[in-house]
Amino acid sequence: MDMTQVEAAVEAGGGYAAVSVKTLRNAVGASRAKVNVVAEISAGLQAAGYGHIPLAIPKQQDRVVLVYKQCVGAGASTLASVEAAHIGGEKGDGAAWVLATLLPKLSVG
C-alpha cells in the first residue's frame, strides 16, 4: 500500500477513513512505527491536504487513526473530532471508527 491508496480510501469514505497505523506505516515504506516514521506519516498526510485524529499518530501499529480531508467538515464534525483527539487507547480507536462512519452523514455548511 502507498499513500495514494490511503487517499483513495478517504475519498471513497466521503472525506473520512479509519486507517490502522500499520497501514499508514506501510504506506510510507517503513518496517516499524517509530517516532520519525509517525512524524513522516503525519507530514505526508498534511502535505496531501489531509488531517488525522489523534493529533499525534500512535506508535502502536494496531491503533486506528481517523484520516480526513481538511476541507471537509464544520460544526458538529469539528467538535466530535476535537473530542476524539483527547481520548486514548481503545476508546480513541472506537471514536475514530465512529467518526469515520458518522461524519459523512452529518449535514455541514
KERO-447836 format. One record per residue (C-alpha): residue number from 1; residue in one letter; chain; x negated, y, z negated. Coordinates in steps of 0.2 Angstrom, whole numbers, plus 5000, padded with zeros to 4 digits. Layout:
NUM	A	A	X	Y	Z
...
END
This chain:
1	M	A	5000	5000	5000
2	D	A	4994	5018	5003
3	M	A	5001	5035	4999
4	T	A	5011	5035	5015
5	Q	A	5021	5021	5008
6	V	A	5024	5029	4991
7	E	A	5030	5045	5001
8	A	A	5042	5034	5011
9	A	A	5049	5026	4995
10	V	A	5053	5044	4989
11	E	A	5061	5049	5005
12	A	A	5071	5033	5005
13	G	A	5077	5036	4987
14	G	A	5083	5054	4992
15	G	A	5069	5063	4985
16	Y	A	5065	5052	4970
17	A	A	5057	5034	4967
18	A	A	5052	5025	4951
19	V	A	5035	5018	4955
20	S	A	5023	5007	4945
21	V	A	5006	5014	4940
22	K	A	4999	4998	4948
23	T	A	5007	5003	4965
24	L	A	5001	5021	4964
25	R	A	4983	5014	4959
26	N	A	4984	5003	4974
27	A	A	4989	5017	4985
28	V	A	4973	5026	4981
29	G	A	4962	5010	4983
30	A	A	4957	5008	4965
31	S	A	4955	4992	4956
32	R	A	4959	5000	4938
33	A	A	4969	5015	4932
34	K	A	4955	5024	4923
35	V	A	4955	5042	4919
36	N	A	4948	5048	4935
37	V	A	4959	5036	4945
38	V	A	4975	5043	4937
39	A	A	4969	5061	4940
40	E	A	4966	5056	4958
41	I	A	4984	5049	4959
42	S	A	4991	5065	4952
43	A	A	4981	5076	4963
44	G	A	4986	5066	4978
45	L	A	5004	5067	4974
46	Q	A	5003	5086	4971
47	A	A	4994	5089	4987
48	A	A	5008	5080	4997
49	G	A	5021	5090	4988
50	Y	A	5027	5078	4975
51	G	A	5028	5079	4956
52	H	A	5028	5065	4943
53	I	A	5036	5061	4926
54	P	A	5027	5058	4914
55	L	A	5016	5073	4917
56	A	A	5001	5063	4913
57	I	A	5001	5047	4923
58	P	A	4998	5032	4911
59	K	A	4983	5021	4912
60	Q	A	4993	5005	4909
61	Q	A	4997	4998	4926
62	D	A	5014	4990	4921
63	R	A	5021	5008	4917
64	V	A	5033	5016	4928
65	V	A	5032	5034	4935
66	L	A	5046	5044	4942
67	V	A	5039	5052	4958
68	Y	A	5049	5066	4965
69	K	A	5049	5078	4980
70	Q	A	5045	5095	4972
71	C	A	5058	5105	4982
72	V	A	5072	5094	4976
73	G	A	5082	5097	4960
74	A	A	5088	5110	4948
75	G	A	5099	5112	4933
76	A	A	5103	5096	4926
77	S	A	5089	5086	4935
78	T	A	5076	5098	4929
79	L	A	5082	5096	4911
80	A	A	5083	5077	4912
81	S	A	5065	5077	4920
82	V	A	5058	5088	4905
83	E	A	5067	5076	4893
84	A	A	5059	5061	4901
85	A	A	5042	5068	4901
86	H	A	5042	5068	4882
87	I	A	5047	5050	4880
88	G	A	5033	5037	4878
89	G	A	5032	5019	4881
90	E	A	5046	5008	4887
91	K	A	5059	5021	4883
92	G	A	5049	5033	4895
93	D	A	5049	5019	4908
94	G	A	5068	5017	4906
95	A	A	5070	5036	4908
96	A	A	5060	5036	4924
97	W	A	5070	5022	4931
98	V	A	5087	5030	4926
99	L	A	5082	5047	4933
100	A	A	5077	5039	4949
101	T	A	5094	5030	4950
102	L	A	5105	5045	4945
103	L	A	5096	5061	4951
104	P	A	5100	5059	4970
105	K	A	5119	5058	4964
106	L	A	5118	5074	4955
107	S	A	5125	5090	4963
108	V	A	5112	5103	4964
109	G	A	5111	5120	4970
END
